[in-house]
Amino acid sequence: MAEKRDYYEVLGLDRGCTDAEIKKAFRHHAKKHHPDVNKDDTEAEVRFKEVNEAYEVLSDDEKRARYDQYGHAGVDPNFGGGGGFGGFGDMGFDLGDIFGTIFGGGGSTNARSKNAPRRGERVRAELTITFEEAAFGADKEVQISRIEPCDDCEGTGCADGTTAEICDECHGSGVVTKQTRTVFGVMQSSTECPKCDGRGKIIHQPCSTCRGLGLVRKKKKITVNIPAGIDSNQTLNLRGQGSAGANGGPAGDLYITVFVEPHPLFKREGNAVLYELPISIVQASLGAQVEVPTLDGDVKYTIPDGTQTGTVFRLRGKGITNLHGSGRGDQYVTVHVEIPKNLTKEQKDLLSQFGETLGAGGKGVKKKKKR
């Protein structure tokens, strides 16, 4: 099953947005992705449903508060419980109960306890780096928003000096078992404990900071190691750096999408660096030693005489570091011969004289005589 996108991301909003901004964003995206407007787009209906789902949660103050606190798990209608199977669920048992009893299995459980360990949600962030940082790697600081254990109650959900009481109805399991007589015999099923709301414990004096939840959303700055050779739009996966898990469950992962700023001189093509070198007509004609900028600093290169516009030469090992290996790519330098402008009369005369020495009006190619 595909992972649900963040509801704020779906509507293109920040977490501190107002109700009016939510409504405006919903109208815009609902109109944009409406299936009637996108009849040939098979993904339109999926996006439209996604927009409606996001609006349903964020437009409801109570649901939005739970979502901000716990993410998708906080607004999951099946969170902590489960229904039966088709029509059997309405009768208080499911097919697992039937087959378990007939074949001696002893029944089944159709409710999940809210106090069972659950993995934390994934967290996504974006980071912009320079061209050089992408080429050589760097340690960068990024701010994220994730769910962490409450510091005031150390994740217990209880006010200072108090403890939770184990529910005497479910004995801490979060589910209660009931038996139903049917034509197949005695059926057994489990449901969420009504006394503790499936949590297995009762908190009489909840922590005022987390309201008894044991978890809070926090903004945090973390240092990320950017590997040398990363390219724009690539995503780093930092395991265990996402939101904290509930009830001892593992933390989710942190996904950081990297964007590389354009460079004023260089362009990138794979692991190669591309650079365009302007030279004068004199340098191109007579040859010259020039300085070529690279990621490692300027290097000297000898331009041979008679070099034409569009000539490409290679500087080995002056490109981007290989992301998943050793060594570096090369730098490719494309020469562009600049034609002088605004010549003085003296310069034009000299150039004209030079052209005459070449013949054919200075083109360097003699015209064929007509027969």
Disulfide bonds with the S-S distance in Angstrom:
none
